[in-house]
Amino acid sequence: MQEPEPPVIQPFTFVFSWRRFLVHSAIMSICILLGLMTWYFGKPPSIRFYETKSEDTLVTTIAPGINMALDTRSSVAVKESQPLQVELFKGNVYFDIKKDTINQLEVKVGNAIIKDFGTRFSIEMHKDGISNIAVADGHIKIQVASGTYQINALEQADFDDTSISKHRLITERDIAPWRSLPQ
């Protein structure tokens, strides 16, 4: 009986093909593009939530030079961005922003946007959809559907998503009387 001969192994020969080169280059390019997009867009925004219960108040620093006080039964979200964005969901909030603070603050209440310019001010949300803003120092600009309005120190106004009403002068003690922050 004869033993079968072992198969002869042919030496590998590489045949260059433009088509194969272009397909592999396209696959590598897509992988690199997806990796860069994941790195660039993959950073989720940092959002912090603050909420107080029926008997609690909260005083905290949300950024260097920006202090916030929440009244009882209040809720906000703070999004790390430039400018710092705060959304008020319910209750009352007081902000104390130092004049030399490099961070800007933008507060959203419903569809109204409040831009701060180194001030101290409070916002009260009511269940009927009307909110109240009172400025202790400096000034703020509030943007609603009917336009942009400026509220100065020791002034107060009611607002909703569409307009501002009852713009009036007030005293310092009328600004967030519930808070316990030192002046």
N, C-alpha and C positions, 0 to 999 in steps of 0.2 A: 504494500500500500504506500502510496505516495503522499507526503505531507503537502498541504496546500501552501502555496507560497504567500508570504506576508504581503499585504497590499503595499504598493509603492506610494510613498507620501511625496506629493508634488510640492516643490518649494512655492511659498506664497508669492504671488506677483501682484503688485498694486497697480491698478489701472486707474489713472486719473480721469474723473468725469466732472465736467463743469456743472452738470445738472445736480449730481450728488453733493458737490461743494456748495452750491447755492441753497439747496434744501437744508443742509446742516447749518449753514450760516444764518438762514432765516430762523431756524429753531433756536439757535443760540441768541440771536438778537431779541427775539420775543421773550426769552427767559430773562435776559439782562434788563429789558424794558419793564417787565413785570416786577422784578426785584427792586428797581429804582422807584417805581410807582408805589410799591408797598412801603418802602422806606420813607418816601416823601409824604404820602397821604395817610399812612398808617398810624400817625400820632393822634390818638383821640384827644379831644379837648378835656381839660381838667375841670370838672364841675363838682362843686361842693354844695350840699343842701344843709340849711339851718332851719330848725323848727322848734317852737316852744309849745309847751302844754298849757293847760288852763291856769296853773299857779306859778309858772316860771317866766322869767325874763332872761335875756341873754345879751351880754356885751362882749364883743370880740373884735379883733383886728383882722380884716379880710385882705389887706395888703399893707405894705409899709406906708404909714401916714394916712390910712383910711380905716376909721373905726366905725362899727355898726352896732346898734342896739335894737333888739327885737322885743316887742311887747308880748304879752301873753297871747296864746293862740295865733301865732304869726308864722309864716313860712316863706322862705326865699331860696333861690338858687344863685350861686356865684360861679360864673364861668371865667376861667383864666384866659384873657385875651387882651389885646391892646385896642381900645380902652377896656378896662375891667367891666364886665357886664353882669348886672344883677337883675333878676326877675322876681318881682313881688307877687306871690300867689294869694296870700290872705294876710290880714292883720295890719299892724303898724310897724314902721321901721324908722330909725333915726340914723343919719350919717353925719360923721364929723370928719371932714377932709382938710388936712393941713394945706395951707396956701402954697408951700414949696414942694408939694408932692409931685413926683414925676408921673405917677399913674393917674390917668383920667378915669372917671366913673360914668357909666351909662346905665340908667335904671329903666326897666321896661315894666309898665303897669298896664295890663291888657294890650291895646295897640298903641298906647301913648309911650313916647320915649323921652326921658328926662336926662339932659346932659349937665354935668356938674362942672363948676369952675371954682374950685377951692373954697368950699362953703360948709356950712352946717345947716341941714334941713331935715324935715320929717315928712313922711307920706303915710296917710291913713286910708285904707281901703274899706268901703262900706258894702254891705250886701246888696244894695240896690244898683250897683255898678258905677256909682259916683265915688271918686276918690278926692282926697284933700291933700294939698302940698303947702307946707309952711317953711319959709326960709328965715333962719336966724342970722346968718352972716353971709356976705358975698351975693352971688346970684346964680340962678339956674335957667336953662332954656328948656321948655317943654314943647314937644312936637306932637300935635294931634292932627286929625284929618283936615281941620279948617285952617291950619297954619302953625307957625312957630311963635311962641310967646316967651317973654322974659319975665321972671318973678325975682324981685330984688329983696334985699334984707328987710326983715320985719314986714313982709307981705305974705299973704295967703291967698289961695285960689282953689276952687273946686274944679274938677275936670273929669271927663270921660274919654272914650275913644275918639270922639268927634269934635269936642269944643271945650272951652274954658268959661267958667261963670263965677260970679261972686268974688272977683279980684278985689281985695281989701287990705287995709293996714291992720296990723296986730301988735301986741306987746310980746316981749321975749317969753313970758310965762305961758303964753298960749301955744308955744311950739313944743309939741310932744310932752305934755304935762306928766305922762306916765313914766318917763325915763328917769334913770338915776345917774346919768353921766354928769360929771362935774363940768362946769362951763369953762 
